[in-house]
Amino acid sequence: MDLSPLTAISSVDGRYASKTAALRPYCSEYGLIRYRVLVEVRWFQALAGHPQMPEFPAISEAANRFLEDLIEHFGESDARRVKEIEATTNHDVKAVEYFLGERFADFDELAGLTGWLHFACTSEDINNLSYALLVQEAREQILLPSFTAINARLDNLAQEHAELPMLSRTHGQTASPTTLGKEVANLSDRLRRQAVQAMAVTPLGKMNGAVGNFNAHQSANPDIDWPALSQQFVESLGLAFNPYTTQIEPHDWMAELFHALTRYHTVMLDLCRDTWGYISLGYFKQKTVAGEVGSSTMPHKVNPIDFENAEGNIGVANALLSHLAEKLPVSRWQRDLTDSTVLRTIGTAFGHALIAYSSLLKGLGKLEANPQRLAADLDAAWEVLAEPIQTVMRRYGVENPYEQLKALTRGKAITREALQEFIAGLDIPEQARDELLALTPGTYTGNAADMARRSGR
């Protein structure tokens, strides 16, 4: 059976292949091989012509153009050749070295320099840098645009509905009103903060040999300042240098990033569940899409499937990201291989996250506020004005204000008339009494509208 979205085992490459395709250049086996080729070539170029290594002469401009072309035009056929070599070597990084040796043979100047490929390297020198580049570019090119799009949609919703009053619920009970826009703004601000933290994590890299001490490097040439050269090389790739490692870069920065992403997703989960609830209450309606079916048996239904899909994929993404964050920094002594297979699930974790982002954006794009339903709930909850009434009573020294309002409202259906009768009998200044009499659940929203209008600004 040929591999296709129909026969793929994982939904990331199967049912949802169209939603995750953008990750393929970064997080696939092809992507990993491409980054390994880049790191090997860049290390070769960094050593070529080093003044304290006369044995390795500088290479010509033409040779450098050949190497740049090899990196820039590395394609699927090249990756397949690497995998063919790996079938013999049973070693993925060594296969990349042999592949480059084959390509160097096509250029006379480089053909005699293949011994400098992978010089003084352990496989993890190549791998840690390749994965760092993979994660960094996938984060910036794929995840960040999704973060930005989600916040933009939420900010628009917040500003559009900044003044639309909504009944709050604390502990599931009626509570002081807010506005629909303000509640959306809360979630937008939370997501933005977590996204900033996820983007601020600095990827680290190392290039220091079998156990992190430059053993082979110094044996080959003790005159070179290998730590300085290594730092310069790692930073030239756009990564930060980690001077203290064993055979592996310890992956602590990855744990920081993956934990930050799980926090981002936790806020998104809160958003999905709250929105699902508001749809259930009728506060939001969903735009219908021609041809879509809400239920196989109930034609009237427009189910909140986008938010449910996002919620499910958030759970899978966070399960993988949490395991990555907990497992990767733990390695027996100077190195064990348990991280190798786990690292290959980064793309799967990012894939489920990307599916969730796509579903959430689709769901947010279908939302329409239902002012009539919002107003009906507010008009049925006059008891929420007990808070401002008792607060004004406190200001003017009325005795036992909380207890009086508690006796009037707790567990009772309170009408506008009952509250106004109570207010009319209060011994407070006339202006304060008039202001309370004019108050309604729909106007008792504090500064919610102002906060919503500032969302994202």
C-alpha positions as CSV (number, residue, x, y, z in Angstrom):
1,M,0.0,0.0,0.0
2,D,1.5,3.3,-1.1
3,L,1.9,6.1,1.5
4,S,-0.6,8.9,1.0
5,P,-2.9,11.1,3.2
6,L,-5.4,8.2,2.8
7,T,-3.0,5.5,4.0
8,A,-0.9,7.5,6.5
9,I,-0.9,6.1,10.1
10,S,-0.7,9.5,11.7
11,S,-3.6,12.0,11.3
12,V,-1.0,14.7,11.0
13,D,0.1,13.4,7.7
14,G,-3.3,11.8,6.9
15,R,-6.6,13.4,7.5
16,Y,-5.0,16.8,8.4
17,A,-2.2,16.7,5.8
18,S,-3.3,19.9,4.1
19,K,-3.2,21.8,7.4
20,T,0.3,20.6,8.4
21,A,2.0,20.7,5.0
22,A,3.8,24.0,5.8
23,L,5.8,22.1,8.4
24,R,7.3,19.6,6.0
25,P,10.3,21.6,4.9
26,Y,11.3,22.0,8.6
27,C,10.1,19.0,10.7
28,S,10.2,16.1,8.2
29,E,13.0,13.6,7.8
30,Y,13.9,15.5,4.7
31,G,14.1,18.7,6.7
32,L,16.3,17.2,9.3
33,I,18.7,15.9,6.6
34,R,18.7,19.3,4.9
35,Y,19.8,21.0,8.2
36,R,22.5,18.3,8.7
37,V,23.9,19.0,5.3
38,L,23.9,22.8,6.1
39,V,25.7,22.3,9.4
40,E,28.3,20.0,7.9
41,V,29.0,22.3,5.0
42,R,29.2,25.4,7.2
43,W,31.7,23.7,9.5
44,F,33.8,22.7,6.5
45,Q,33.8,26.3,5.4
46,A,34.6,27.6,8.9
47,L,37.8,25.5,9.0
48,A,38.9,26.1,5.4
49,G,41.8,28.5,5.3
50,H,42.1,28.9,9.1
51,P,45.5,30.6,9.6
52,Q,46.6,28.1,12.3
53,M,45.6,25.1,10.1
54,P,47.8,25.4,7.0
55,E,47.0,21.8,6.1
56,F,43.5,22.9,5.1
57,P,43.9,25.6,2.5
58,A,41.3,28.3,1.8
59,I,38.9,27.3,-1.0
60,S,38.1,29.4,-4.0
61,E,35.1,31.5,-4.6
62,A,33.9,29.0,-7.2
63,A,34.2,26.2,-4.6
64,N,32.2,28.3,-2.1
65,R,29.5,28.9,-4.8
66,F,29.3,25.2,-5.4
67,L,28.8,24.6,-1.6
68,E,26.2,27.4,-1.4
69,D,24.3,25.9,-4.4
70,L,24.4,22.5,-2.8
71,I,22.7,23.9,0.3
72,E,20.3,26.1,-1.5
73,H,19.1,23.5,-4.0
74,F,19.2,20.5,-1.7
75,G,16.0,18.6,-2.7
76,E,14.1,15.4,-2.1
77,S,16.2,13.4,-4.5
78,D,19.3,14.4,-2.5
79,A,17.6,13.3,0.7
80,R,16.6,10.0,-0.8
81,R,20.3,9.4,-1.7
82,V,21.3,10.0,1.9
83,K,18.7,7.5,3.0
84,E,20.1,5.0,0.5
85,I,23.6,5.4,2.0
86,E,22.1,5.1,5.5
87,A,20.7,1.7,4.5
88,T,24.3,0.5,4.3
89,T,25.9,2.6,7.1
90,N,23.0,2.2,9.5
91,H,24.1,5.7,10.7
92,D,22.1,8.7,9.7
93,V,24.8,11.4,10.3
94,K,27.6,9.4,8.7
95,A,25.3,8.9,5.7
96,V,25.3,12.7,5.3
97,E,29.1,12.9,5.4
98,Y,29.3,10.2,2.7
99,F,26.7,11.9,0.6
100,L,28.7,15.1,0.7
101,G,31.8,13.2,-0.2
102,E,30.0,12.0,-3.3
103,R,29.0,15.5,-4.2
104,F,32.5,16.9,-3.5
105,A,33.8,14.4,-6.1
106,D,32.0,16.4,-8.7
107,F,34.2,19.4,-8.1
108,D,37.9,18.9,-8.6
109,E,39.0,21.4,-5.9
110,L,36.9,19.8,-3.3
111,A,37.4,16.2,-4.3
112,G,40.7,15.9,-2.3
113,L,39.4,17.7,0.8
114,T,36.7,15.2,1.9
115,G,38.8,14.2,4.9
116,W,38.0,17.6,6.4
117,L,34.3,16.8,6.3
118,H,32.9,16.2,9.9
119,F,36.4,17.1,11.2
120,A,36.7,16.4,15.0
121,C,32.9,16.1,15.2
122,T,30.6,13.7,17.0
123,S,27.2,13.1,15.5
124,E,25.6,15.2,18.2
125,D,27.6,18.2,17.1
126,I,25.7,18.0,13.9
127,N,22.4,16.9,15.4
128,N,22.0,19.4,18.1
129,L,22.6,22.3,15.7
130,S,20.3,20.8,13.1
131,Y,17.5,20.4,15.6
132,A,18.0,23.9,16.9
133,L,17.7,25.3,13.5
134,L,14.7,23.1,12.7
135,V,12.8,24.2,15.8
136,Q,13.9,27.9,15.5
137,E,12.8,28.2,11.9
138,A,9.5,26.2,12.3
139,R,8.7,28.4,15.3
140,E,9.4,31.6,13.4
141,Q,8.0,30.7,10.0
142,I,5.0,28.6,11.0
143,L,4.0,29.0,14.7
144,L,4.5,32.7,15.0
145,P,2.2,33.7,12.0
146,S,-0.5,31.5,13.7
147,F,0.0,33.3,17.0
148,T,-0.3,36.6,15.2
149,A,-3.4,35.7,13.3
150,I,-5.2,34.3,16.4
151,N,-4.5,37.5,18.3
152,A,-5.5,39.7,15.4
153,R,-8.9,37.9,15.2
154,L,-9.4,38.1,18.9
155,D,-8.5,41.8,19.0
156,N,-11.0,42.5,16.2
157,L,-13.7,40.6,18.1
158,A,-12.9,42.5,21.3
159,Q,-13.0,45.9,19.7
160,E,-16.1,45.1,17.6
161,H,-18.1,44.0,20.7
162,A,-16.4,46.3,23.2
163,E,-19.7,47.8,24.4
164,L,-22.0,44.8,24.0
165,P,-23.0,44.0,27.6
166,M,-23.0,40.4,28.8
167,L,-24.0,38.6,32.0
168,S,-21.0,37.2,33.8
169,R,-21.0,33.9,35.6
170,T,-18.8,33.1,38.5
171,H,-19.1,29.6,39.9
172,G,-21.7,29.1,37.2
173,Q,-24.0,31.7,38.9
174,T,-25.1,35.1,37.7
175,A,-22.5,37.8,38.5
176,S,-21.6,41.4,37.8
177,P,-22.0,42.1,34.1
178,T,-19.1,42.6,31.7
179,T,-19.0,43.1,27.9
180,L,-18.5,40.4,25.3
181,G,-15.5,42.3,24.0
182,K,-13.8,42.6,27.4
183,E,-14.0,38.8,27.9
184,V,-12.4,38.2,24.5
185,A,-9.8,40.8,25.3
186,N,-8.8,38.9,28.5
187,L,-8.0,35.8,26.5
188,S,-6.2,37.7,23.7
189,D,-3.9,39.4,26.2
190,R,-3.2,36.1,28.0
191,L,-2.3,34.4,24.7
192,R,-0.1,37.3,23.6
193,R,1.9,37.1,26.8
194,Q,2.5,33.4,26.5
195,A,3.4,33.7,22.8
196,V,6.0,36.4,23.7
197,Q,7.5,34.0,26.2
198,A,7.6,31.1,23.7
199,M,9.3,33.3,21.1
200,A,11.8,34.7,23.6
201,V,13.4,31.3,24.3
202,T,16.9,31.3,22.8
203,P,18.0,28.1,21.0
204,L,21.4,26.9,22.1
205,G,24.0,24.9,20.3
206,K,27.4,23.3,20.8
207,M,30.3,22.1,18.7
208,N,32.7,20.6,21.1
209,G,33.2,16.9,20.4
210,A,32.5,13.6,21.9
211,V,32.0,14.6,25.5
212,G,32.1,18.4,25.3
213,N,35.8,19.0,26.1
214,F,37.3,19.5,22.6
215,N,39.4,16.3,23.1
216,A,40.0,15.5,19.5
217,H,40.3,19.1,18.4
218,Q,43.1,19.8,20.8
219,S,44.9,16.6,19.9
220,A,44.8,17.5,16.2
221,N,45.8,21.1,16.7
222,P,46.4,22.5,20.2
223,D,47.3,26.0,18.9
224,I,43.7,26.9,17.9
225,D,41.4,28.4,20.4
226,W,38.7,25.8,19.8
227,P,36.1,27.2,22.2
228,A,36.3,30.6,20.6
229,L,36.1,29.1,17.1
230,S,33.2,26.9,18.2
231,Q,31.3,29.9,19.7
232,Q,31.9,31.9,16.5
233,F,30.6,29.1,14.4
234,V,27.5,28.4,16.5
235,E,26.6,32.1,16.6
236,S,27.1,32.4,12.8
237,L,24.2,29.9,12.4
238,G,21.9,32.3,14.4
239,L,22.1,30.3,17.6
240,A,23.4,31.0,21.1
241,F,26.5,29.1,22.2
242,N,26.4,26.7,25.1
243,P,29.9,26.1,26.4
244,Y,29.0,23.5,29.1
245,T,27.8,20.2,27.7
246,T,28.5,16.5,27.6
247,Q,28.3,14.7,24.3
248,I,24.8,16.2,23.9
249,E,23.6,19.8,24.2
250,P,21.4,19.2,27.3
251,H,18.1,20.4,25.6
252,D,17.2,22.6,28.5
253,W,16.2,25.4,26.1
254,M,13.9,23.0,24.3
255,A,12.2,22.2,27.6
256,E,11.7,25.9,28.2
257,L,10.2,26.4,24.8
258,F,7.9,23.3,25.0
259,H,6.7,24.3,28.4
260,A,6.0,27.8,27.1
261,L,4.0,26.3,24.3
262,T,2.0,24.1,26.6
263,R,1.1,27.3,28.6
264,Y,0.0,29.0,25.4
265,H,-2.1,26.0,24.6
266,T,-3.6,25.9,28.0
267,V,-4.9,29.4,27.5
268,M,-6.2,28.4,24.1
269,L,-8.0,25.5,25.7
270,D,-9.7,28.0,28.1
271,L,-10.7,30.1,25.1
272,C,-12.1,27.1,23.2
273,R,-14.2,25.9,26.2
274,D,-15.5,29.3,27.1
275,T,-16.5,30.0,23.4
276,W,-18.1,26.5,23.2
277,G,-20.1,27.5,26.3
278,Y,-21.2,30.9,24.9
279,I,-22.3,29.2,21.7
280,S,-24.3,26.8,23.8
281,L,-25.9,29.7,25.7
282,G,-26.7,31.4,22.4
283,Y,-24.5,34.4,23.0
284,F,-22.7,33.5,19.8
285,K,-24.3,32.2,16.6
286,Q,-22.2,30.4,14.0
287,K,-22.3,31.4,10.4
288,T,-23.4,28.4,8.3
289,V,-21.2,27.1,5.5
290,A,-23.0,25.9,2.3
291,G,-22.7,22.1,2.0
292,E,-21.6,21.5,5.6
293,V,-23.6,19.1,7.8
294,G,-23.9,19.6,11.5
295,S,-25.3,16.2,12.5
296,S,-25.9,13.0,10.6
297,T,-29.5,12.8,12.0
298,M,-30.5,16.3,13.2
299,P,-30.5,18.8,10.3
300,H,-31.0,21.9,12.4
301,K,-27.7,21.6,14.2
302,V,-24.6,23.8,13.7
303,N,-22.2,22.2,16.0
304,P,-19.1,24.0,17.4
305,I,-16.8,21.4,15.9
306,D,-13.9,23.8,15.2
307,F,-13.5,24.6,18.9
308,E,-13.9,20.9,19.7
309,N,-11.3,19.9,17.1
310,A,-8.9,22.6,18.5
311,E,-9.4,21.3,22.0
312,G,-8.7,17.7,21.1
313,N,-5.5,18.6,19.1
314,I,-4.3,20.9,21.9
315,G,-4.5,17.9,24.3
316,V,-2.4,15.7,22.0
317,A,0.1,18.5,21.3
318,N,0.5,19.2,25.0
319,A,0.9,15.5,25.8
320,L,3.8,15.3,23.4
321,L,5.3,18.7,24.3
322,S,5.2,17.8,28.0
323,H,7.0,14.5,27.4
324,L,9.6,16.2,25.3
325,A,10.2,18.8,28.0
326,E,10.5,16.3,30.7
327,K,12.5,13.7,28.9
328,L,15.0,15.6,26.7
329,P,17.0,17.2,29.5
330,V,17.6,13.8,31.2
331,S,20.4,11.7,29.8
332,R,22.5,9.0,31.5
333,W,26.0,10.2,32.3
334,Q,27.6,11.8,29.2
335,R,25.0,10.4,26.8
336,D,22.3,7.9,26.1
337,L,20.2,7.5,23.0
338,T,16.7,7.9,24.4
339,D,16.6,11.5,23.2
340,S,17.2,10.5,19.5
341,T,13.8,8.9,18.9
342,V,11.9,11.4,21.0
343,L,13.3,14.3,19.1
344,R,11.7,13.0,16.0
345,T,8.3,13.6,17.5
346,I,8.8,17.4,17.5
347,G,7.1,17.7,14.1
348,T,4.2,15.6,15.3
349,A,3.7,17.9,18.3
350,F,4.0,21.0,16.2
351,G,1.6,19.3,13.7
352,H,-1.2,18.8,16.2
353,A,-0.6,22.4,17.5
354,L,-0.9,23.7,13.9
355,I,-4.1,21.7,13.4
356,A,-5.5,23.3,16.6
357,Y,-4.5,26.8,15.5
358,S,-6.2,26.3,12.1
359,S,-9.4,25.0,13.6
360,L,-9.5,27.8,16.2
361,L,-9.1,30.4,13.5
362,K,-11.8,28.8,11.4
363,G,-14.2,28.7,14.4
364,L,-13.5,32.3,15.3
365,G,-14.2,33.4,11.8
366,K,-17.7,31.9,12.0
367,L,-18.8,33.6,15.2
368,E,-21.6,36.2,15.2
369,A,-22.7,37.8,18.4
370,N,-26.4,37.5,19.4
371,P,-27.3,40.8,21.1
372,Q,-30.9,39.7,21.7
373,R,-29.9,36.6,23.6
374,L,-27.4,38.5,25.6
375,A,-29.9,41.2,26.5
376,A,-32.5,38.6,27.5
377,D,-30.1,37.0,30.1
378,L,-29.3,40.4,31.5
379,D,-32.9,41.4,31.8
380,A,-33.6,38.3,33.8
381,A,-30.8,39.0,36.3
382,W,-31.6,42.2,38.1
383,E,-30.2,40.6,41.3
384,V,-26.6,41.5,40.0
385,L,-27.3,45.1,40.9
386,A,-27.2,44.2,44.6
387,E,-23.4,44.8,44.4
388,P,-23.5,48.4,43.4
389,I,-26.5,49.2,45.6
390,Q,-24.8,47.8,48.8
391,T,-21.5,49.5,47.8
392,V,-23.2,52.9,47.6
393,M,-25.0,52.2,50.9
394,R,-21.6,51.6,52.5
395,R,-20.4,54.9,51.2
396,Y,-23.2,56.8,52.9
397,G,-23.1,54.9,56.1
398,V,-26.3,52.9,55.8
399,E,-26.4,50.2,58.4
400,N,-25.8,46.6,57.5
401,P,-25.9,47.1,53.7
402,Y,-24.6,43.7,52.7
403,E,-27.0,41.9,55.0
404,Q,-30.0,43.9,53.8
405,L,-29.2,43.1,50.1
406,K,-28.5,39.5,51.0
407,A,-31.9,39.2,52.6
408,L,-33.5,40.8,49.6
409,T,-31.8,38.9,46.8
410,R,-30.1,35.7,47.8
411,G,-31.8,32.7,46.1
412,K,-34.7,34.8,44.9
413,A,-35.9,36.0,41.5
414,I,-35.5,39.8,41.7
415,T,-37.4,42.2,39.4
416,R,-36.6,45.7,38.4
417,E,-39.6,46.9,40.3
418,A,-38.5,45.2,43.6
419,L,-35.0,46.7,43.4
420,Q,-36.3,50.2,42.6
421,E,-38.7,50.0,45.5
422,F,-35.8,49.1,47.8
423,I,-33.6,51.9,46.4
424,A,-36.4,54.5,46.8
425,G,-36.5,53.8,50.5
426,L,-32.8,54.3,51.1
427,D,-31.5,57.2,53.2
428,I,-28.9,58.4,50.8
429,P,-28.4,61.6,48.8
430,E,-30.9,62.2,46.0
431,Q,-28.3,62.2,43.3
432,A,-26.9,58.9,44.4
433,R,-30.5,57.5,44.6
434,D,-31.3,58.7,41.1
435,E,-28.1,57.2,39.7
436,L,-28.9,53.8,41.2
437,L,-32.5,54.0,39.9
438,A,-31.1,54.6,36.4
439,L,-28.8,51.6,36.6
440,T,-29.6,48.4,34.7
441,P,-27.7,45.1,34.3
442,G,-26.8,46.2,30.8
443,T,-25.2,49.5,31.9
444,Y,-23.4,48.1,35.0
445,T,-20.2,47.1,33.2
446,G,-17.5,49.2,34.8
447,N,-14.7,50.0,32.5
448,A,-15.1,46.8,30.4
449,A,-15.7,48.7,27.2
450,D,-12.6,50.8,27.5
451,M,-10.5,47.8,28.2
452,A,-11.9,45.9,25.2
453,R,-11.3,48.9,22.9
454,R,-7.6,48.8,23.9
455,S,-7.2,45.1,23.1
456,G,-4.0,44.6,21.1
457,R,-3.1,48.3,21.1
